[in-house]
């Protein structure tokens, strides 16, 4: 799980952790720069900040599904946890 605060942090995380592409391997990558840019843009979260994680339990064809959790969802989870009766 990774906290992504802006587009730059997302792009670095996506290339390194999801596509496994480093700056050194860009020259030998199977992707062109335009293809990488397109894939990065298509997979980007709707808003920042957000939490990102790989959903290995629900993979897409040929890979791992990316999931994003946004601030409004985290607030809802926080409210649910605060209202949870722990004595039960």
Secondary structure, 3 states (H helix, E strand, C coil): CEEECCHHHHHHHHHHHHCCCCCCCHHHCCCCHHHHHHHHHHCCCCCCCEEEEEECCCCCCCCCEEEEEEHHHHHHHHHHHHCCCCCC
